[in-house]
Amino acid sequence: MTSPLAKWFKITTMTQRLRKSGIRDDVVDAAETTAFGRHSDRVLPCLARSLDPMETVQRMLEGRWHKSVGIVVLTDHRLVLFPLDPSPENLIVVDRQDLISASGELRRGQGVLKISYRTQGDTMSAEHSITIGQILGNQAQTMAQAIVDMLAGV
């Protein structure tokens, strides 16, 4: 939806900016349904380039984990936590088969998403969980349900 002032002043929407810069359609479609700040716009081209051409973005949201703000992206192959800062230690990639569970809730007016996953080592596997906070609206619950549905094969 575009406001009358935006039409008058020719303010471009996020969707228009992303399409103009050549971002993949699935990333643009997921971004359209996501509420996040304008500072996240600059990471979307990097995110789109880092995705495999064969995977499709299903859902995304903006949140905070490990003192880093970034975009959480659910594709049909994996879950990617893509930080706004370029530090590789905050980049988390979890393959679909390593996801265990997800839950979302609203706490103090902001969403919190909890994800459990396993990592495979040479001799053993370990279970981890990550909590992503400062999520606007009900996006945490929606993302959690999308992950649960993916795990159930829906």
N, C-alpha and C positions, 0 to 999 in steps of 0.2 A: 504494500500500500504506500502511495506517495502523497505527501502533504501538498496542499496548494502552494505554499511558499517554495517548496523544492522545485515545483514546476515553473514557478515564476522566476526564480533565481538560477534555474538550470543546474541544480545540485544533483550530482549523479548518485545513484544508489550503490550499495555495496555490490549487488549483483551485476550492475552495469560496469563497475570498475573491474570486477574479477573477469567478466566475459571479455572486456576490452583488452585485458592483459593476457588473454589466452589460457586461462585456467581451465582444467578439465571440467566437463559438465557435471560429473558426479560430486566433485568438490564444491562447485558453485551451488548445486541443489541442496547439499547438506548444510552449507553455510547460510543459505536463505532461511532455514528453519532453526538457526542457532542464534541465541542472544549473547553477543560478546562485544567488547570494546573495539574501537577503531584501531587501536594499537595491534590487534591480532591480524588485521588485514595484511600487514607486511610479512607475516610468516606463512600465509596461505600459499603463495607461489613456491616457497621452499618445500612446504609440505607436499604439494602436488607433484613436484619433481622427485621427491623421495619415495613416492608410492610406485609399486610395480604396475605396469600398464594393464596387467591381467586382473588386478583386484579393483573392487568397486567400493567406494565410500558409502556406508549406510547411514552413519550418524556421527555428529561431532558436537563437542561442547568445550567451553573454556572453563578452566579451574586452576587450583593451586595444589601442588604436591611438593614435598621436600623443599619448601621455601622458594619454589619456582612457579611462575605462572606460565601456562601454556595451553595447548589445544589437545584434547583427548579425541582420538579418531577411531571409530570402529569400522573396519572393512570386512568384507566377506572372508578374509584370510587371517586377519590379526587385529590386535588392539595396539595402537601407537599413542604414547604420551609424548607429544612434541613440544619442547619448551620454547618460549619466546627468546630466551637467551641462548647463545650458541654452545653452551657447555654440554659436552657429550655425556657426562655422568648423570644428567637429568633426563636424557632420552631413554625411554623404556619401551621396548617392543616385546609383545607377548603373542606367540602364535595361538591360533584358535584352539588347537588341541591341548594347549597348556592352561587355558582358562578353567577355573574350577567353579567360581560363583561370583555373583554381583548383587549388591543391594543398594538402594538409594533411599534417602530420607530428607526431610526438610528440618533444619535446625536453625533457630533464630532467624528465620526468614530466608536462609540460603540453603542450597542443596549440598548434600554430602554423598559421595559415591564411594563405596567400599568394594574393592575387587580382590579376589583371591586367585592366585595362579601358582604354577609349579615351574621350577627351573630344573633342567636335566644336566647333571654333571657327568664326569667320566665313570664314577663308581656309584653315585647315588643321586637321588632327586631331593629337592627341598621345596617346601611350600612357603609362599610369601603372600603378604597382603599389602595393599596400598590404599590410602585414604586420600581422596581428592575432594577439596572443599572450595568454598566461595564460588559456588555454581549458582547462576541466576535461575529463579523460578523453579519449575518442576523438571528441569532437564536431567537431574540426577536420577530421578525415578524412571524417566523415559529411557535413558541410556541403560540403566540396570535391567529394565524389562527387555530391551533389545538384546542385551547379552544373554539373559536367561533364555529367551526365545531361540537365539542362535545355538546355545548349548543343548537345548531340547530338540533341535532340528526342525523348528517351525519355520 
